[in-house]
Each structure stands twice: as C-alpha cells, then as structure tokens.
C-alpha cells in the first residue's frame, strides 16, 4: 500500500488545512466574523440567514433587519465586528487578507473617516498583526457615481486603502456607468475588483473586466457557461476570487461537487478562494478547502495551486 505524501496528510483534515498559510481574497470585513464571535463580543444574538430564493434582495434584507440595528450602536460595535473578523481570519490560517469596508459606512453610522481608518489599523495590529491586510473600499452598485466619489474622497488622504470593489445587485445599473470611478482609482494605484458573474452570465464577466479594466473578478462563476469567455480570462490572466459556500447558499449551484470552480480551473483560469461573508454563510477558507477536497473536486496538489494564486500579488 502506498504511503500518503506529506501534502496529502496536511490536506486530509480541518486541523491540517487550518495550519497552512493561505489567502482570503474576497471578504466583506464587517461580515467576516462568525455569529458566535459577534454574540460573545457584543451580546447580540443574530438569527441565521435562511434564504428561500437565494437572491441578493434576501441577503440585503437580512443585513437590514438583523445586522444593521447592531451596527447603529456606533464606533464601539464597529471595532468589535472588526475584531471578530480578524480573529476568524487568524484562526483560519489566513496570511493574506483582501477585504473591503463600504465607503459609505462612516457617513451612514456617524463615524468620521479618520476614526474608521484608525480603528482598522488598531484592530488589525492588536488582533492579527501577522496578517498581510490589504484593505479595500467597497462601492455599492445601487448608488450613483457622484455619491460614491463623495464617499471615497475623504479616505484618499490617508493613503491606506489598496483597492476598490463594486458589489451588490449586478442589474442595478450598467457596469459602464462606473468607468469614471475606476479610471480614477487606477490613476491612484488602487487594485480594481468588481462583483460580476455571481448572478450574471459569461458576457457580463467579460464586460466588467473590459469596461472597468479589472485586476480580478469577485465570483465570476458565470464565465463557466462559455468556453470562449473562459479562454479569454485565462489568456488575460484575470483572477477569479471564488466563494463556493456563498454560491451554494445563494443557490447558484447545488453543491461543492457541482460547483463550476473545477470547470474554471480546468480551462486555465487563475482561481483563488474567498470567504465572502462568514457571518452569513458560516464557512471560512479552511472549511471550503476541506469540502472541495473531501468530495474530490481537487487534489491536494491542485489545491496548492489555488492557494498560491491567492497569495500572489494580483497585478
């Protein structure tokens, strides 16, 4: 009988996988902590997210009714939510964390930009200084470009954020509406990401990359529906930051076994893993890796490639 390789042994259990250095490249930081951690830190008991149709509307409703009232309590809760997220990332063995804070968060909850940045710095250093944290400004696709620019402007003087990420309802308005803001961001040296192909098709992924000159795509699983689109993404070295747990809970696919990440990988696309929202979907990077391996979607050697894709500088 063959002796299992060291790599196979490392990837055979949650404990082994958790101990491996890894990246989380798609993370909405305020929803990056577990519900149990939020309860321990704040005393709030959040009800689980139980989607019926798997729409963004259901997700937004859960945030509005369950989480937003807690966040309204101010800067103290903001710091505790961040602490929960960094704790989760550290426990998960994450060494590179690309995570966003909504650019309108401070204005919505009465927290000045200087305090938002100072709190991010402090919680990061106090909770998980070993993590290479790459903060991003999140942009809500439901807002106008003018509104988003007004939200972003106060944060630029801090020279703190490394990228931007457009998210929420992909059908809210045409992707081309955001060209101005992305060109501005690129002129500042920010990495450019956007959610595309989470609910949209392959054409929507290519359109987003071309219109916004993206460095990587959040989700992008719609590209699996077109061989031509997958070839284009592979040829242009566009990384897809895929979140299987999120896609399954939002009914974009039925299981880890049927998730399109395998098809994307087989067509030469640089795929990496993200947790999206651990608070809502309940699975960190370690659990997702373990499940993909357990149902034999990937071998340990292939998972090593995916981990490297996340750890590499994405430019």
Order of alpha helices (4+ residues) and beta strands (2+ residues): alpha-alpha-beta-alpha-alpha-alpha-alpha-beta-alpha-alpha-beta-alpha-beta-alpha-beta-alpha-beta-alpha-beta-alpha-alpha-beta-alpha-alpha-alpha
